[in-house]
Amino acid sequence: CDYICTHKDANKDHECDICGETLSDHTYEWQSENGQYWQKCGYCGNETEKKDIPTITISGADVVCKTQDYRFVITVPEGVKNVTWGYDFERMGTSNIEPTIEDGEMVGILQSNYYASGENGVGITVMAETADGFVFAERKSVVINSEHKDDNKDHLCDICEETLSDHTYEWQSENGQYW
């Protein structure tokens, strides 16, 4: 058609009233609201059937020690594809990483050396795609513990139970003796 075909297509058959050619390409875009997703044609307004957005579960601790890798298990519904996960800090960008399979489970590991200096938390986001192409995500916020209590003087982190530092000794003296 040598003309720009613009017209209303109330019967949604996409036949051009100028050249008579059938315009078969709908321009569908994903929509989501209230836990459901669907597609809507930007050309004619036609909408596909609404479906429930699948649920991703991120199982892992809510708090991690600044010296400890953060390990979590990802559970996605059957039929989803292209599962990736990413992390982000308040002052730093986002990185995406593919999960690994360990003993039949999808696992993500964020190594402690990735933790941004001065940050007290990290966001973990898992993304996936439904069989029909809708991309969805779930997010989990994790606190990074940078303070360690040492009330019992054993120098162990109360989260990761690793020794944090060596004992510090101060010289003492009394009655002609020192220690």
C-alpha positions, 0 to 999 in steps of 0.5 A: 500500500502506497498510503499510510493506512490509518483507520478504525477497525471495529470488527478487528479484521485489520483490513485496510479500507484504502488498499483492501489488504489484510493487515494481520500483525497485531502489536500486542504488549504485555500488561499486568495488574492485580496479580494477573498478566495478559496482552493488549493490542496497541492497534485494535485494543484486543486483549488476550485471556488474563492469567495468574502471574506465577510465584517464585520462592526465594528461600534463604536467611534474612540476615548474612554476616559480612564475611559469609557467602549468601546461599539461597534456593530458588523455586519456580513453577513448572513450565517457566524458562530463562531463570536468572537472578541478580543482586543490587546494592543501594549505591551500586548497580545490578548484576545478573547471574544464572543459577546453578543446580545442586542436588536437583535444586536451583541455587544462587550464591552471592559471594561475600567479596561482592558485598559493597563496602559500607552497605548494610543490605542487598536485594536479591531478584529472581527473574523468569519467563512463562511459556508464553513469554511474560517476564516476571520477578520476585525480590528478597531483601537481605540484611548484611550484618557488619556489627558483631557482638562479643558479649561472651568474649569468644570472638565468634560472629553470632550469625556465621559462628566464625572467629572474627579476631584474635584476643587482645591482651593488655599487660597487668601488674600487681604485687610485684607480678605481671601478666 
